[in-house]
Amino acid sequence: MTIGIVGLGYVGLPLAVAFAEAGERVIGIDTSVAKVASIRRGESYIEDIPSEQLAAVRPQLEATTRTSRLALADAIIIAVPTPLTANREPDLGPLLAAAQSVSDVLQAGQLVVLESTTYPGTTRERLLPILEETGLQAGVDFHLAFSPERVDPGNETFSLENTPKIIGGLTPACAAKAEGLYGKVCESIVPVTTPEVAEMAKLLENIFRSVNIALVNELGMLAERMGVDIYEVIDAAATKPFGYMRFEPGPGMGGHCLPVDPFYLSWKAREYDFSTEFIELAGKVNQNMPYVCVERAERKLNDLGKAVKGSKIAILGVAYKPAVGDTRESPALKIIERLQSLGGNVVYHDEFVPELAKFGLTNTSLEDTLDGADIALIVTAHPGIDHMAVAAKVPTVDYRGVTRTTRAAARPPMNMAVLPQRDADIEPTEVAA
């Protein structure tokens, strides 16, 4: 087969490499000239795809900005971003532009699959009409399906191959075509009856996590006021062998899914005169967590007799999760922005993120970051750093729990202003968080 993939980011590039490794010819399309050039050199910009792995499949993978090349494909997968507008409403601009590009070259017999996370009805109500402007009929002349991406950057346990693949075809024939396509690279296929079911299943996965993370974040704030160790509470609750899944509080949610996807369903629900109050409340709590973290840092500095203004504040980890360089929606960005606005001299150490141009910051060595620091904030706990040694050297607020030690029950409650925290959002499964 020849497989076209529109969008070569965290979803598209791993897909392209997987199909190429399976022996298929792949035509990868992206509007970024830099990404296309990087792929042609065999240099990967995605942590999950080593450059050696990419270089090995270069004979099978054509990277280009020319969407006309999609006319040669047997199947076309759309994997472009679906962000939110400034008003937190769905921005389907990239998706609709990709759909038009596909429509311009659509051929009889082709299969088109949308992987971009979106609200239920997008495939049928937005993508289908654009494709049928060609005069071709879905389910008859070409095939159409939705199959949500389930990428978890940095996850060494679950990959595209061993993560079950949900597929919702517009018709049974469409579903069969899509199942045949993904069966080349996925061990397990999960067929559902319609694209809408597949679209909503993806949102449910992320809403479930968002709501539970918000719940434990709220309980963490309550526990702080009550002088109760929320981690001891969580440890105790987690001993129940059924009916409980472990989540832990943290500095907020980041990445391409949890901070964005739930609001796609919330927006769509308003069309049906329905208010998704759990989604909205969870979003409010989680979006506020970076500000709560800043307040904890302020209290720690106050205990030291210092103000934020003029203090050297060392941020450890600015990516949204360990072992990756992805800063999309990272709570560290809001924390830095707030601290700088208060006059703090912010520096950071994150070997996965060379610079934060927006804030005029570049990564510095751990030694230089901590040298003369008044306080250290562990926002993301990257591997390879002795965080206990950091806490021993510099007054530290640990939002990820990496410096937490078991506390005897007889000891007085911890100072909750500096309670170590972790965000279960970084884990592939919250049970293992």
N, C-alpha and C positions, 0 to 999 in steps of 0.2 A: 504493500500500500504506500501511497504518498499522503502524508498527514500534514496539514497546514495548522500552525498555531499562531494565533493573533495575541500578542502580549508576551514578552519574554522576561517576566519578573519572577517573584518567588513561587508562583504557580506554573507559569508557562515554561520556564527554562528546565525545571526538573521533568516536566512532561516530555519536552522535546528530547532530552537526553535518554529518558526511559524508553521511548519509542525507537529512538536510533539504536539503542543497545539491543532492542528486540529485533533488529534487522530491517526496520521500516525506513523509508526515505522521509525526511522531515524538512518542511519549509517553515522557518520561524520568521515571523513578521513583528517588527517593533518600530515605533516612531522615533526612538532614540538612536541616533547615528552612533553614539558612543557605545551603546550596548551591542549593536550589530558589529561594530569594529572589534570589540572585545571578544565576541564569540568567534569571529573569523580568525583571531589570533590564538584561539584556544585558551583564553584567559577568563576564568569564571568570576563573576561578581556576586555570586550567591554562595553563602557558607556551606549549604548542604551539597553543593556540586563542586568538588575539587577541580582545579584546572586540569589535572592529569586525566580525570574522568571525561571532562568536556573535550579535551584534545583528542582523546581516543575515538570519539564518535564524529569528529569533524567531517570525514568523508561522507557520512550519512546525513549531515545537518547543514542545510543552507540557511544562512541568516541574511535578511535583507529588509529594507524599508519599502520595497515595492509590493504593494498588495495585489497587483496584477498576477503575481506568481501563484496566488491561491487558486487560479483557474485550473492548475495542474493537479490539485489535491483531490483525493477520494473522500477525505473527511477533513473538516475544518473545526478546530476548537477555539472558542473565544475565551480568553483568560485575561481580561483587562481590569484595571481598578474600578471599584464602585464606591467612591468616597461620599462624604456628606458635604453639603454647602455650609456656608458660615452660619446659616440658620438651622443647621442640623436636619436638613431635609435631603433625600436621596439626590445624588448628582449622577445621572445616567449619561452624561455627555460622552465620556470615553466609550461606553458600551454602545450607544447609538451610532457613534462615528465608526466603530468597528463593524457594526451590523450593516451600515451603508457600504462600507468597503467590500464586505463579503457579497452583498447583493449585486454590486457592480460586476462581479465576475462569476456569480453563481451558475453552476452547470447542472444539468439533469443528472440524477443519480448520486449527487453528493450528499454527505451527511454533515449537518451543522450541529455542534454541541456548545451550549453556553455553560461555562464553569464559574463565572463571576457571581459572587454572592449578591442576592437581590431579593426584592419582595415577591410574594406569591402572585403570579399573573404576568410577570415581566416577559417570560419566554413567549407566551401565547398572545399577550396584548401589545407588546412593543416590538419584539424581535420578529415574530411571524409576519405581521403586515409589511414590514420593510422587505423581507425576503420574497414575499409573494408579489411585490410590485414588479418582479421580473416576468410575471405571467406563469411561473412554475407553481405547482400546488404542493404544499407540504403533505407528506404521507403518501403521495402519488408520484410526483416528479422528483422530489428530494425529501430527505428525512431530517427531522428536527427533534432535539432532546435537551434536557437540562440535567447536568451531573455536577453537584456542588464540590468545589475543591475542599480538601481536608488537610491542607498543608500545615505542619507545625515546625517552623524553622528550628534547627538545632536538635530535634528529637532523634536520638540514636536508636530508638526502639521501633518506632512506627514510621514507615515510609509510604510512598505511593504504592509500592508493591504489596505490602501486607496490611494496608488500611482498607477496610471494606468500601466499595465504590457504589454509591447510590445513583440510580439512573431512572429518570422519568421521561419516557418518550411521549411525543404528541399523539402517536398512534402505536398500536402493538408492533407494527412493522418498523416504526422509528426506534422503538425501544430495542428491538432485536438487533438492528444495525449498530446501535450504540453499545449494546452488550458485547457484540462481536469485536468492536474496536477496543474497548477497555479490557476485554479478556486477554489481550496480548500483553498487558503490563500489570494487571491487577489480579491477585489470587482469588479475591472474593467479590462477587457482584451482588448488589442488593436492588432488585427491580421494584419500582413502585408504579402505581397506576397512572399518574399524571405528572407533568412538570411542576404543577403547583404543590403537590405533596413533597417532591424533592426540594423545591425552593424553600418550603416552610420547615422541612426537617433540618436543613442547615441553620436556619435562624433559631430553631428550638435548641439546638446544641449550644449555641453561643449565649442565648438568653438564659438558659439554665445556669451556666457558669457565672454570668454577669450578676444575676439576682443573688446567688449564693455568696459570691464574693462581697457584694454590697451588704448582705446580712451580717457576715462575720466582721466586716469593717465597722459596721454600726455597733455591734456588740463589743468590739474592741474599744471603741470610744466610751461606751457606757462603763465597761470594766475599769477603764482608766479613772473615771470619776469615783467609782466605788472602791478603788484600791484593791481590785481583784486581778490576779495574773491570768489574762485571757489565754495564755498558752497552756497553763496548767489545766484550765477548763477544757480546752480543745483536746489535750492529751487524755484527759479522763473520759470525755465523750467518745473519743476514737477507739476506746477499748470495747465498745459495743460492736458485736460481730455482725449485726444486721441493722438495716434501716437508717444508717448514718454514713455520710460521705464527708471526709475531712476537707475543709477549706480553712485558709488562714488569712488574717488581715495583712495589708501591705500598703505601699505608697500610691496605689492606683493601678489602672489597667492600661496596657499598651498593646501595640501590634496592629495588624491589619484587620482583625475580626471583632474582638469584644467591645472596643470603644465605639464601633461604627455600626456593625450589623444589626443589633437590636432595634435601632432607630428606623431601619428600613421597614420593619413590621409595624412599629408604632405609627409611622407616617401612613402606611397603607390602611391601618385600622380605622383612621379617621374618615376614610371614604365610606366606611360602613357604620358611621356614627357610633364608634366604639372607642373607649379610652383604655389603653393598655397601662394601667396605673403601676403595676409591678415593674414594667420595663422603664417607665419614666422615673420612678423613685430610685431604682437601682442605678440608673444613669446619673441621677443627681448626687447620690452618695459617693459613687466611685469617682466622679469628676471633681468632687470636693476634696478627695484624699490628699492630693499634692499640697493643698493649702493647710490641711491638718498637719502634714509633715513639716511644713515651714514653721508652724506654730510650736511644734515640739522642739525644733532646732532653736527657735527664739527662747524658749523656756530653759533649754540647756545652757545657752550662752548667758542668760540672765543669772542662772545659778553660779556661773563663773565670774559674774560681775562685769559682763561685757555686753555690748550692743551688736546688732547685726551690722550696722554701718561701721565700716572700717575694719571689720574682722575678716581674717582669711578663712574661707570656708572651703574645705576639700570635699568634692563630690567623688565618690567611688562608684563607677558604673553609671553610664548614661543611656545605654541601650535598654530596650524594654524587657529583655530577658537575658539570662546568662549565655555566654559562648556564641553570641551572634552580634552583628554590628547594626542591627535594625533599630532605628530610633523613632519609627512611626508611632505617633501618639504616646511616646514614652513619658511617664510621669516625671522623669528627671528634667524634662524640658520646662515644664511648668514650675518646678521647684527652683531651677536656676533663674528663670525669668523673674520670679517673685523675689528671690534673694538679691538679685542685682538691682531691682527697683527699690529695695530697702537700703541700698548702699553697700551691700556685702561684696567683698573681693573674692569672687568665686573662681576656683580652679578645679580641674577634673582629671581623673585618671581612668582611661578606658582604652585598652590596646585595640579593641575592635572598632573604635570610632575615632579616626584621626583628627577630626575637627568638628566644631559646631560654629559654622560661619555666622549664623544668625546672632550669636551671642559674642562673637569676637574671641572665641576660645579655641585652643588646640590642646590635644592630649599631651600631658606631661608625664614624666616617669613617676612611679609611685613615691620614690624618695623625694623628688622635688615637690610633688603635690602635698605631701605631708609636712615638709620642712617649714617650720614656723606657723603651721596651721593652728588656729584657735579651736577648731572643731572639725570633725570628719563625719560625713553623712554617707552611710552605706545604703545606696539606693538600688543598685543591682549587684549581686554577688557573683562576679565572674570567677571561674575556676583559676587556680594558680596563685591566688592571693591569700596570704596568711592574715585573715581578718582579725583573729585574736591578737596578733602582734600589733596590728593597727590600733585596736582598742586600748592596748596597753601603753601605746606611745602617745596617742592623741585622744582627748575627750571625744567620745563617739556616740552618735545616735544611729542605731542599727535598725533599719526598716525591713530587713530580710531574715532576721533571726539567726544569722551565722555566728554570732558571738554569744548566743544564749547557752547557759549551762543549767543543768538540773538543779532546782532549788528545793531545799529541805522544807517540809511543811511547817516546821517550827519557826522558820525565819519570817520576819515581817514582810508585808507586801512590797513588791518592787516599786521603784519610782517610775510610774507609768509614763511620765513625760519622755523617758528614754527607753521605753519598752521595745525590745527587738521585734521586728516584724518581718513577715514574708508574704508574698502575694501568690496565691495558688494559681493565678493566671499563667504563671511561667511554666507550669508543669503539664505534661501530656495527660496525666490523670490526677485528679485532686486527691484520690486515695493515697497516692504515693508522694504527696507534697511534703 
